[in-house]
Amino acid sequence: MKSIREKLEQIRSASIEVRKKWFRIGVVIIFLLVFVIWLVVEGRWLFFSEKTSAPEKAVGIKDFWSSFKNGISIIKEKIVTGLLNFSFIMKGLVEGFE
């Protein structure tokens, strides 16, 4: 059986098609190793998480709409602030060219 060094040297001196094939095989092996390591590390939280208890009171439609309106107002505020910042930047750029 050839040593690893001899096998790598054989692959290096092979044609492009053979090198591409071994490259793909290597990428798949590395991907699978990373995926397995991720499952071992993160899988504990994904598959064995503690069950959450049921909410103490039922959430009604009034609670939903108040939260929804609050979220919309926050989003609107962020968009307006972003547009104002963008307009100040564009104004500064235009004035810089004059």
Residue frames as a rotation matrix with the C-alpha (Angstrom) as fourth column:
MET 1
0.579 0.815 0.000 0.00
0.815 -0.579 0.000 0.00
0.000 0.000 -1.000 0.00
LYS 2
-0.115 -0.620 0.776 1.28
0.579 -0.677 -0.455 3.43
0.807 0.398 0.437 -0.94
SER 3
-0.560 -0.113 -0.820 2.03
0.775 -0.421 -0.471 6.03
-0.292 -0.900 0.324 1.66
ILE 4
0.502 0.792 -0.348 -0.07
0.642 -0.610 -0.464 9.15
-0.580 0.009 -0.815 1.86
ARG 5
0.060 -0.573 -0.818 2.79
-0.287 -0.794 0.535 11.24
-0.956 0.203 -0.212 0.49
GLU 6
-0.877 -0.388 0.284 3.12
0.110 0.414 0.904 9.01
-0.468 0.823 -0.320 -2.56
LYS 7
-0.167 0.906 0.389 -0.63
0.954 0.248 -0.166 9.11
-0.247 0.343 -0.906 -3.17
LEU 8
0.569 0.336 -0.751 -0.67
0.266 -0.939 -0.218 12.92
-0.778 -0.076 -0.624 -2.96
GLU 9
-0.383 -0.789 -0.481 2.27
-0.353 -0.356 0.865 13.11
-0.853 0.501 -0.142 -5.35
GLN 10
-0.763 0.183 0.620 0.42
0.572 0.639 0.515 10.82
-0.302 0.747 -0.592 -7.76
ILE 11
0.337 0.941 -0.031 -2.66
0.858 -0.320 -0.402 13.09
-0.388 0.108 -0.915 -7.61
ARG 12
0.298 -0.295 -0.908 -0.50
-0.082 -0.955 0.284 16.21
-0.951 -0.010 -0.309 -8.16
SER 13
-0.688 -0.672 -0.274 1.02
-0.350 -0.023 0.936 14.78
-0.636 0.740 -0.220 -11.29
ALA 14
-0.397 0.629 0.668 -2.30
0.727 0.660 -0.189 13.49
-0.560 0.411 -0.719 -12.65
SER 15
-0.630 0.247 0.737 -4.50
0.575 -0.489 0.656 15.18
0.522 0.836 0.166 -15.24
ILE 16
-0.836 0.351 0.421 -6.83
-0.458 -0.869 -0.185 18.07
0.300 -0.348 0.888 -14.46
GLU 17
0.099 0.955 -0.278 -9.90
-0.529 0.287 0.798 15.80
0.843 0.068 0.534 -14.45
VAL 18
0.100 -0.137 -0.986 -8.37
0.600 0.798 -0.050 13.51
0.794 -0.586 0.162 -11.83
ARG 19
-0.877 -0.457 -0.148 -7.34
0.401 -0.528 -0.749 16.46
0.264 -0.716 0.646 -9.66
LYS 20
-0.552 0.754 0.356 -10.83
-0.670 -0.655 0.349 17.96
0.496 -0.046 0.867 -9.92
LYS 21
0.287 0.660 -0.695 -12.36
-0.077 0.739 0.670 14.61
0.955 -0.138 0.263 -8.91
TRP 22
-0.202 -0.440 -0.875 -10.12
0.825 0.406 -0.394 14.36
0.528 -0.801 0.281 -5.83
PHE 23
-0.949 -0.080 0.304 -10.80
-0.048 -0.919 -0.392 18.01
0.310 -0.386 0.869 -5.00
ARG 24
-0.114 0.987 0.115 -14.56
-0.654 -0.162 0.739 17.37
0.748 0.009 0.664 -5.02
ILE 25
0.313 0.179 -0.933 -14.12
0.398 0.867 0.300 14.27
0.862 -0.465 0.200 -2.89
GLY 26
-0.637 -0.648 -0.418 -12.03
0.671 -0.199 -0.715 16.27
0.380 -0.736 0.561 -0.42
VAL 27
-0.776 0.415 0.475 -14.60
-0.445 -0.894 0.055 19.07
0.447 -0.169 0.878 -0.25
VAL 28
0.253 0.919 -0.303 -17.41
-0.375 0.382 0.844 16.59
0.892 -0.100 0.442 0.45
ILE 29
0.084 -0.295 -0.952 -15.38
0.712 0.686 -0.150 14.87
0.697 -0.665 0.267 3.18
ILE 30
-0.896 -0.443 -0.037 -14.50
0.355 -0.662 -0.660 18.19
0.268 -0.605 0.750 4.86
PHE 31
-0.442 0.819 0.366 -18.13
-0.620 -0.574 0.535 19.35
0.648 0.009 0.761 4.62
LEU 32
0.407 0.625 -0.666 -19.33
0.025 0.721 0.693 16.15
0.913 -0.299 0.277 6.25
LEU 33
-0.313 -0.597 -0.739 -16.75
0.807 0.243 -0.538 16.45
0.501 -0.765 0.406 9.03
VAL 34
-0.954 -0.014 0.300 -17.75
-0.099 -0.929 -0.356 20.05
0.284 -0.370 0.885 9.75
PHE 35
-0.107 0.994 0.033 -21.43
-0.596 -0.091 0.798 19.09
0.796 0.066 0.602 9.67
VAL 36
0.299 0.175 -0.938 -20.92
0.457 0.837 0.302 16.21
0.838 -0.519 0.170 12.09
ILE 37
-0.696 -0.591 -0.408 -18.91
0.658 -0.297 -0.692 18.41
0.288 -0.750 0.595 14.46
TRP 38
-0.760 0.488 0.430 -21.65
-0.466 -0.870 0.162 21.06
0.453 -0.077 0.888 14.27
LEU 39
0.226 0.896 -0.383 -24.30
-0.275 0.436 0.857 18.44
0.935 -0.088 0.345 15.08
VAL 40
-0.029 -0.305 -0.952 -22.31
0.780 0.589 -0.212 17.21
0.625 -0.748 0.221 18.06
VAL 41
-0.895 -0.401 -0.195 -21.78
0.434 -0.686 -0.584 20.71
0.100 -0.607 0.788 19.44
GLU 42
-0.799 0.599 0.058 -25.04
-0.597 -0.801 0.051 22.43
0.077 0.006 0.997 18.52
GLY 43
-0.400 0.672 -0.623 -27.24
-0.135 0.629 0.766 19.37
0.906 0.391 -0.161 18.29
ARG 44
-0.738 0.115 -0.665 -27.56
0.657 0.349 -0.668 19.20
0.155 -0.930 -0.333 22.05
TRP 45
-0.759 0.468 -0.452 -29.57
-0.140 -0.795 -0.590 22.42
-0.636 -0.385 0.669 21.94
LEU 46
-0.606 0.536 -0.588 -31.50
-0.763 -0.181 0.621 21.50
0.226 0.825 0.518 18.82
PHE 47
-0.269 0.470 -0.841 -32.62
-0.186 0.831 0.524 18.01
0.945 0.298 -0.136 19.71
PHE 48
-0.225 0.126 -0.966 -32.62
0.818 0.563 -0.117 17.97
0.529 -0.817 -0.229 23.51
SER 49
-0.735 -0.009 0.678 -34.02
-0.183 -0.960 -0.212 21.37
0.653 -0.280 0.704 24.42
GLU 50
-0.860 0.467 -0.206 -36.21
0.340 0.222 -0.914 21.76
-0.381 -0.856 -0.350 27.45
LYS 51
-0.277 0.845 0.457 -39.88
0.814 -0.046 0.579 22.07
0.510 0.532 -0.675 26.71
THR 52
-0.929 0.015 0.370 -41.29
-0.145 -0.934 -0.326 25.49
0.341 -0.357 0.870 27.42
SER 53
-0.656 0.734 -0.175 -44.32
0.553 0.310 -0.773 25.78
-0.514 -0.604 -0.610 29.60
ALA 54
-0.097 0.733 0.674 -47.62
0.905 -0.217 0.366 27.00
0.415 0.645 -0.642 28.24
PRO 55
-0.713 -0.133 0.689 -48.34
-0.017 -0.978 -0.206 30.71
0.701 -0.158 0.695 28.67
GLU 56
-0.903 0.320 -0.286 -50.18
0.341 0.133 -0.930 31.56
-0.260 -0.938 -0.229 31.85
LYS 57
-0.022 0.933 -0.359 -52.89
-0.015 -0.359 -0.933 33.53
-1.000 -0.015 0.022 30.10
ALA 58
0.121 0.151 0.981 -54.22
0.920 0.355 -0.168 33.29
-0.374 0.922 -0.096 26.62
VAL 59
-0.774 -0.407 -0.485 -53.13
0.171 -0.872 0.459 36.07
-0.610 0.272 0.744 24.30
GLY 60
0.238 0.963 0.124 -56.11
0.559 -0.031 -0.829 37.81
-0.794 0.266 -0.546 22.80
ILE 61
0.259 -0.039 0.965 -56.59
0.940 -0.221 -0.261 39.76
0.224 0.974 -0.021 19.62
LYS 62
0.983 0.089 0.163 -56.27
0.047 -0.968 0.247 43.06
0.180 -0.235 -0.955 21.53
ASP 63
0.524 -0.851 0.029 -52.81
-0.056 -0.001 0.998 42.07
-0.850 -0.525 -0.048 22.75
PHE 64
0.031 -0.487 0.873 -51.83
0.884 0.421 0.204 41.08
-0.467 0.765 0.444 19.23
TRP 65
0.540 0.239 0.807 -52.95
0.709 -0.646 -0.283 44.37
0.454 0.725 -0.519 17.70
SER 66
0.970 -0.241 -0.040 -51.28
-0.173 -0.795 0.582 46.47
-0.172 -0.557 -0.812 20.39
SER 67
0.202 -0.940 0.274 -48.00
0.201 0.314 0.928 44.62
-0.959 -0.132 0.252 19.82
PHE 68
0.103 -0.099 0.990 -48.44
0.979 0.189 -0.083 44.87
-0.179 0.977 0.116 16.06
LYS 69
0.861 0.264 0.435 -49.07
0.354 -0.925 -0.139 48.64
0.366 0.274 -0.890 16.20
ASN 70
0.760 -0.642 -0.097 -46.08
-0.223 -0.399 0.889 49.10
-0.610 -0.654 -0.447 18.49
GLY 71
0.014 -0.776 0.630 -43.87
0.561 0.528 0.638 47.16
-0.828 0.344 0.443 16.07
ILE 72
0.353 0.195 0.915 -45.12
0.917 -0.268 -0.296 49.14
0.188 0.943 -0.274 13.07
SER 73
0.996 0.021 0.092 -44.41
0.002 -0.981 0.196 52.44
0.094 -0.195 -0.976 14.84
ILE 74
0.418 -0.906 0.062 -40.86
-0.071 0.035 0.997 51.31
-0.906 -0.421 -0.050 15.66
ILE 75
-0.059 -0.412 0.909 -40.27
0.866 0.433 0.252 50.23
-0.497 0.802 0.331 12.06
LYS 76
0.692 0.381 0.613 -41.67
0.650 -0.699 -0.298 53.53
0.315 0.605 -0.731 10.77
GLU 77
0.913 -0.379 -0.154 -39.38
-0.200 -0.742 0.640 55.46
-0.357 -0.553 -0.753 13.11
LYS 78
0.094 -0.924 0.370 -36.33
0.246 0.382 0.891 53.49
-0.965 0.007 0.263 11.95
ILE 79
0.108 0.003 0.994 -37.20
0.987 0.118 -0.108 54.03
-0.118 0.993 0.010 8.26
VAL 80
0.919 0.259 0.297 -37.69
0.296 -0.951 -0.085 57.78
0.261 0.166 -0.951 8.74
THR 81
0.671 -0.733 -0.107 -34.41
-0.246 -0.357 0.901 58.05
-0.699 -0.579 -0.420 10.65
GLY 82
-0.046 -0.701 0.712 -32.61
0.587 0.557 0.587 56.07
-0.808 0.446 0.386 7.95
LEU 83
0.378 0.260 0.888 -34.05
0.908 -0.290 -0.302 58.23
0.179 0.921 -0.346 5.16
LEU 84
0.999 -0.052 -0.012 -33.07
-0.047 -0.964 0.262 61.42
-0.025 -0.261 -0.965 7.00
ASN 85
0.326 -0.939 0.107 -29.54
-0.060 0.092 0.994 60.13
-0.943 -0.331 -0.026 7.50
PHE 86
-0.043 -0.292 0.955 -29.38
0.883 0.436 0.173 59.15
-0.467 0.851 0.239 3.83
SER 87
0.740 0.364 0.565 -30.61
0.608 -0.721 -0.332 62.59
0.286 0.589 -0.756 2.74
PHE 88
0.853 -0.491 -0.177 -27.96
-0.280 -0.717 0.638 64.31
-0.441 -0.494 -0.749 4.91
ILE 89
0.010 -0.874 0.486 -25.27
0.295 0.467 0.834 62.09
-0.955 0.135 0.263 3.39
MET 90
0.120 0.092 0.989 -26.46
0.988 0.085 -0.128 62.79
-0.096 0.992 -0.080 -0.15
LYS 91
0.965 0.230 0.126 -26.69
0.236 -0.971 -0.043 66.52
0.112 0.071 -0.991 0.59
GLY 92
0.546 -0.830 -0.116 -23.10
-0.252 -0.295 0.922 66.47
-0.799 -0.474 -0.370 1.86
LEU 93
-0.129 -0.580 0.804 -21.92
0.659 0.556 0.507 64.59
-0.741 0.596 0.310 -1.22
VAL 94
0.481 0.390 0.785 -23.67
0.859 -0.390 -0.332 67.01
0.176 0.834 -0.523 -3.57
GLU 95
0.988 -0.136 -0.074 -22.25
-0.109 -0.949 0.296 70.02
-0.110 -0.284 -0.952 -1.72
GLY 96
0.297 -0.939 0.174 -18.80
0.067 0.203 0.977 68.41
-0.953 -0.278 0.123 -1.85
PHE 97
-0.074 -0.289 0.955 -18.91
0.931 0.323 0.170 68.33
-0.357 0.901 0.245 -5.66
GLU 98
0.796 0.454 0.400 -19.87
0.574 -0.778 -0.258 72.02
0.194 0.435 -0.879 -5.98
